[in-house]
Amino acid sequence: MVLLSALGPLVVYSAALDGYSRAPRLTPNPALFVELIETLGAQMSLRIARDWQTSPRLVAALERGELGYCASGG
């Protein structure tokens, strides 16, 4: 369960890296990475859990922010 809560932030981080790779003149901004992960990480974990059709209990725990890093993703 904790792995799923960590997956969302990793996906957000990877998407940000991909964005920077498409714009080589831009320099990655660590503060932006942190902001994106804090803002979108939990939501992404919840979306992944729903898309993978995980158990309702796991989805509910992610929604409540009971799995470590993730805050409410609703």
N, CA and C atoms as an extended XYZ file, in Angstrom:
222
Properties=species:S:1:pos:R:3:atomname:S:1:resname:S:1:resid:I:1 pbc="F F F"
N         0.821       -1.195        0.000 N   MET     1
C         0.000        0.000        0.000 CA  MET     1
C         0.863        1.256        0.000 C   MET     1
N         1.949        1.227        0.757 N   VAL     2
C         2.811        2.395        0.802 CA  VAL     2
C         3.470        2.622       -0.556 C   VAL     2
N         3.772        1.535       -1.265 N   LEU     3
C         4.362        1.685       -2.592 CA  LEU     3
C         3.440        2.454       -3.529 C   LEU     3
N         2.153        2.178       -3.455 N   LEU     4
C         1.214        2.882       -4.310 CA  LEU     4
C         1.156        4.357       -3.947 C   LEU     4
N         1.225        4.681       -2.660 N   SER     5
C         1.191        6.088       -2.268 CA  SER     5
C         2.443        6.824       -2.740 C   SER     5
N         3.557        6.104       -2.900 N   ALA     6
C         4.793        6.718       -3.386 CA  ALA     6
C         4.842        6.777       -4.910 C   ALA     6
N         4.031        5.991       -5.566 N   LEU     7
C         4.065        5.947       -7.026 CA  LEU     7
C         3.600        7.262       -7.651 C   LEU     7
N         2.569        7.868       -7.102 N   GLY     8
C         2.061        9.141       -7.631 CA  GLY     8
C         3.132       10.218       -7.698 C   GLY     8
N         3.833       10.479       -6.580 N   PRO     9
C         4.906       11.473       -6.637 CA  PRO     9
C         6.001       11.121       -7.642 C   PRO     9
N         6.316        9.839       -7.787 N   LEU    10
C         7.325        9.436       -8.778 CA  LEU    10
C         6.856        9.715      -10.203 C   LEU    10
N         5.584        9.491      -10.459 N   VAL    11
C         5.030        9.769      -11.792 CA  VAL    11
C         5.072       11.274      -12.074 C   VAL    11
N         4.721       12.070      -11.078 N   VAL    12
C         4.762       13.534      -11.249 CA  VAL    12
C         6.195       13.989      -11.516 C   VAL    12
N         7.143       13.477      -10.749 N   TYR    13
C         8.556       13.818      -10.939 CA  TYR    13
C         9.014       13.443      -12.347 C   TYR    13
N         8.657       12.242      -12.774 N   SER    14
C         9.050       11.775      -14.106 CA  SER    14
C         8.441       12.645      -15.204 C   SER    14
N         7.193       13.034      -15.036 N   ALA    15
C         6.541       13.894      -16.031 CA  ALA    15
C         7.232       15.258      -16.100 C   ALA    15
N         7.640       15.786      -14.948 N   ALA    16
C         8.351       17.064      -14.943 CA  ALA    16
C         9.698       16.935      -15.653 C   ALA    16
N        10.409       15.837      -15.398 N   LEU    17
C        11.676       15.608      -16.100 CA  LEU    17
C        11.459       15.514      -17.607 C   LEU    17
N        10.410       14.818      -18.011 N   ASP    18
C        10.095       14.711      -19.434 CA  ASP    18
C         9.843       16.091      -20.038 C   ASP    18
N         9.129       16.922      -19.299 N   GLY    19
C         8.867       18.285      -19.788 CA  GLY    19
C        10.149       19.066      -20.002 C   GLY    19
N        11.051       18.970      -19.046 N   TYR    20
C        12.330       19.662      -19.197 CA  TYR    20
C        13.154       19.080      -20.336 C   TYR    20
N        13.057       17.787      -20.580 N   SER    21
C        13.836       17.190      -21.669 CA  SER    21
C        13.353       17.670      -23.033 C   SER    21
N        12.112       18.100      -23.095 N   ARG    22
C        11.570       18.619      -24.359 CA  ARG    22
C        11.908       20.087      -24.569 C   ARG    22
N        12.395       20.727      -23.533 N   ALA    23
C        12.777       22.142      -23.620 CA  ALA    23
C        14.197       22.282      -23.086 C   ALA    23
N        15.189       21.866      -23.869 N   PRO    24
C        16.570       21.801      -23.371 CA  PRO    24
C        17.152       23.144      -22.943 C   PRO    24
N        16.574       24.231      -23.381 N   ARG    25
C        17.097       25.543      -22.966 CA  ARG    25
C        16.693       25.894      -21.536 C   ARG    25
N        15.711       25.199      -21.002 N   LEU    26
C        15.287       25.459      -19.627 CA  LEU    26
C        16.140       24.678      -18.642 C   LEU    26
N        16.391       25.280      -17.500 N   THR    27
C        17.125       24.624      -16.429 CA  THR    27
C        16.113       24.104      -15.408 C   THR    27
N        16.197       22.823      -15.059 N   PRO    28
C        15.257       22.293      -14.062 CA  PRO    28
C        15.307       23.091      -12.760 C   PRO    28
N        14.138       23.354      -12.223 N   ASN    29
C        14.005       24.137      -11.009 CA  ASN    29
C        13.566       23.217       -9.869 C   ASN    29
N        14.460       22.949       -8.912 N   PRO    30
C        14.114       22.038       -7.820 CA  PRO    30
C        12.870       22.475       -7.040 C   PRO    30
N        12.696       23.763       -6.837 N   ALA    31
C        11.519       24.253       -6.103 CA  ALA    31
C        10.232       23.928       -6.856 C   ALA    31
N        10.279       23.993       -8.171 N   LEU    32
C         9.101       23.639       -8.969 CA  LEU    32
C         8.797       22.147       -8.842 C   LEU    32
N         9.830       21.322       -8.848 N   PHE    33
C         9.626       19.877       -8.672 CA  PHE    33
C         8.935       19.601       -7.339 C   PHE    33
N         9.419       20.241       -6.286 N   VAL    34
C         8.829       20.043       -4.958 CA  VAL    34
C         7.370       20.494       -4.961 C   VAL    34
N         7.098       21.641       -5.519 N   GLU    35
C         5.728       22.163       -5.565 CA  GLU    35
C         4.808       21.232       -6.360 C   GLU    35
N         5.270       20.766       -7.501 N   LEU    36
C         4.457       19.852       -8.299 CA  LEU    36
C         4.161       18.557       -7.552 C   LEU    36
N         5.174       18.009       -6.905 N   ILE    37
C         4.989       16.756       -6.166 CA  ILE    37
C         4.039       16.959       -4.988 C   ILE    37
N         4.216       18.053       -4.255 N   GLU    38
C         3.327       18.319       -3.124 CA  GLU    38
C         1.889       18.563       -3.569 C   GLU    38
N         1.731       19.215       -4.700 N   THR    39
C         0.395       19.562       -5.186 CA  THR    39
C        -0.297       18.393       -5.873 C   THR    39
N         0.459       17.615       -6.643 N   LEU    40
C        -0.154       16.601       -7.508 CA  LEU    40
C         0.145       15.154       -7.127 C   LEU    40
N         1.126       14.923       -6.275 N   GLY    41
C         1.544       13.556       -5.963 CA  GLY    41
C         0.437       12.681       -5.398 C   GLY    41
N        -0.268       13.184       -4.401 N   ALA    42
C        -1.342       12.392       -3.779 CA  ALA    42
C        -2.481       12.151       -4.757 C   ALA    42
N        -2.830       13.176       -5.528 N   GLN    43
C        -3.900       13.017       -6.522 CA  GLN    43
C        -3.527       11.961       -7.552 C   GLN    43
N        -2.268       11.958       -7.966 N   MET    44
C        -1.825       10.976       -8.952 CA  MET    44
C        -1.865        9.570       -8.372 C   MET    44
N        -1.448        9.399       -7.118 N   SER    45
C        -1.535        8.083       -6.477 CA  SER    45
C        -2.969        7.582       -6.455 C   SER    45
N        -3.879        8.468       -6.128 N   LEU    46
C        -5.286        8.096       -6.084 CA  LEU    46
C        -5.808        7.724       -7.471 C   LEU    46
N        -5.433        8.481       -8.472 N   ARG    47
C        -5.862        8.157       -9.843 CA  ARG    47
C        -5.321        6.806      -10.288 C   ARG    47
N        -4.063        6.529       -9.952 N   ILE    48
C        -3.468        5.238      -10.307 CA  ILE    48
C        -4.217        4.111       -9.606 C   ILE    48
N        -4.485        4.287       -8.319 N   ALA    49
C        -5.204        3.252       -7.565 CA  ALA    49
C        -6.569        2.974       -8.180 C   ALA    49
N        -7.265        4.024       -8.564 N   ARG    50
C        -8.586        3.838       -9.178 CA  ARG    50
C        -8.465        3.191      -10.555 C   ARG    50
N        -7.480        3.637      -11.340 N   ASP    51
C        -7.296        3.086      -12.683 CA  ASP    51
C        -6.926        1.606      -12.630 C   ASP    51
N        -6.142        1.226      -11.639 N   TRP    52
C        -5.746       -0.174      -11.474 CA  TRP    52
C        -6.834       -0.991      -10.792 C   TRP    52
N        -7.917       -0.340      -10.431 N   GLN    53
C        -9.060       -0.990       -9.777 CA  GLN    53
C        -8.624       -1.728       -8.510 C   GLN    53
N        -7.856       -1.026       -7.685 N   THR    54
C        -7.436       -1.605       -6.416 CA  THR    54
C        -8.630       -1.675       -5.473 C   THR    54
N        -8.435       -2.298       -4.352 N   SER    55
C        -9.541       -2.515       -3.419 CA  SER    55
C       -10.120       -1.187       -2.938 C   SER    55
N       -11.425       -1.164       -2.680 N   PRO    56
C       -12.048        0.058       -2.153 CA  PRO    56
C       -11.395        0.528       -0.842 C   PRO    56
N       -10.919       -0.412       -0.032 N   ARG    57
C       -10.259       -0.020        1.220 CA  ARG    57
C        -8.966        0.743        0.952 C   ARG    57
N        -8.215        0.317       -0.050 N   LEU    58
C        -6.978        1.010       -0.391 CA  LEU    58
C        -7.277        2.397       -0.938 C   LEU    58
N        -8.257        2.483       -1.808 N   VAL    59
C        -8.642        3.788       -2.366 CA  VAL    59
C        -9.089        4.718       -1.240 C   VAL    59
N        -9.889        4.203       -0.319 N   ALA    60
C       -10.366        5.020        0.796 CA  ALA    60
C        -9.202        5.490        1.667 C   ALA    60
N        -8.217        4.613        1.894 N   ALA    61
C        -7.055        5.001        2.686 CA  ALA    61
C        -6.259        6.099        1.988 C   ALA    61
N        -6.118        5.998        0.686 N   LEU    62
C        -5.442        7.055       -0.068 CA  LEU    62
C        -6.221        8.361        0.013 C   LEU    62
N        -7.531        8.281       -0.079 N   GLU    63
C        -8.363        9.482        0.005 CA  GLU    63
C        -8.215       10.174        1.357 C   GLU    63
N        -8.050        9.380        2.403 N   ARG    64
C        -7.910        9.934        3.752 CA  ARG    64
C        -6.468       10.314        4.083 C   ARG    64
N        -5.536        9.973        3.210 N   GLY    65
C        -4.142       10.275        3.464 CA  GLY    65
C        -3.514        9.411        4.531 C   GLY    65
N        -3.960        8.168        4.643 N   GLU    66
C        -3.484        7.269        5.701 CA  GLU    66
C        -2.272        6.436        5.289 C   GLU    66
N        -1.736        6.653        4.136 N   LEU    67
C        -0.654        5.786        3.657 CA  LEU    67
C         0.661        6.536        3.549 C   LEU    67
N         1.024        7.254        4.573 N   GLY    68
C         2.326        7.889        4.563 CA  GLY    68
C         2.315        9.231        3.873 C   GLY    68
N         3.073        9.364        2.784 N   TYR    69
C         3.305       10.639        2.120 CA  TYR    69
C         2.044       11.320        1.683 C   TYR    69
N         1.122       10.585        1.103 N   CYS    70
C        -0.022       11.188        0.444 CA  CYS    70
C        -0.972       11.867        1.406 C   CYS    70
N        -1.342       13.060        1.033 N   ALA    71
C        -2.425       13.757        1.721 CA  ALA    71
C        -3.698       13.468        0.943 C   ALA    71
N        -4.726       14.170        1.225 N   SER    72
C        -5.991       13.919        0.531 CA  SER    72
C        -5.811       14.075       -0.968 C   SER    72
N        -6.313       13.114       -1.711 N   GLY    73
C        -6.187       13.151       -3.161 CA  GLY    73
C        -7.517       13.340       -3.838 C   GLY    73
N        -8.549       13.683       -3.095 N   GLY    74
C        -9.889       13.794       -3.638 CA  GLY    74
C       -10.103       15.038       -4.339 C   GLY    74
